[in-house]
Amino acid sequence: MKALYVAVGVIIGLIVNLIVLPYIFSEYYDMKKKHKDDKYKKTSPKESIYITKGVCNLVQGKEEIHTYDFNKNMYVDLKPSVNRIGGNQFTYSFWLRRNKLSGLDNKIMFFRGTDLKSETDMKRGNLYHKLKTQLADSLEPEDNGDRLNERFIKCPLVRFVNNGLRVEFNTIKNPHMSVDLDAEIFSILKSSKKNPKYNLITISFQDNFDFGGRERGIKVEAFIDDALVKTSSFENNSLRMNEGKIILFANNIEENDNIDADFAELMYHNYAMNIYDVESLYNKGFNDITCQLPDSWTDNKQRYTMAKVNLYNETQQLD
């Protein structure tokens, strides 16, 4: 009789594990399977994925875009690099227009990583509050007992600094590696209300890059429009990747009406773009439509209405 009970118990256990649980948690299992497939995929086709569409103004508040849970409305599928067997390669691109410089310094445009949880946490670390006279890798946060990697995961992070752009990223040797596109480079980019001009900014990462001999490391290339303006190399190092969210306007707690700048079509490319890829992207231009985030693509609604954009433009013209 005991053997019968054991056999029945085994059968019930198998039914629960093989049928009941997968049915109840089907979405969870689908998500795990998808990411397991991506993890062991050694090659992927080249893909370019929109993170935003249309023209988005930098005055808007913080937005979180999921990259793991595909059941969320605000979700984008950032495909693995085309050459994961040899190292990570990826590119971010966007069109940028800026007029007035006031209010832009230290403003984070976007980053991929772990966000701080509350306004109190934001005041503790230096992810959001860096002085422009200090280097990213020389800052010391206040000792609040938290692990640094819980709020310094960023690969990459793009912020405005010293009238230029700073691109920050994690490596296995330094969590605060950065490349600057300084004010001298941006001084040649002219834009005004009467003649607004958008410039294509493209940032390309190549991990496990062969510098010759035994030297391998990271190569970062930055393009403005269809021209390569900066190349930075980091030998004997590699990127520390993450599967975190895309955080837009991370240090925008409230809308800031003093900023006259916007961007269009933030995109992720799962390969390191070269000059020919950038030229092709530049020649395509962008769609001059109202800002749209992933929830508007899935729900067929626009996150930011044209009325709001028009109201902002009318207010700026009164300055």
Order of alpha helices (4+ residues) and beta strands (2+ residues): alpha-alpha-alpha-beta-beta-beta-beta-beta-alpha-beta-beta-beta-alpha-beta-beta-beta-beta-beta-alpha-alpha-alpha
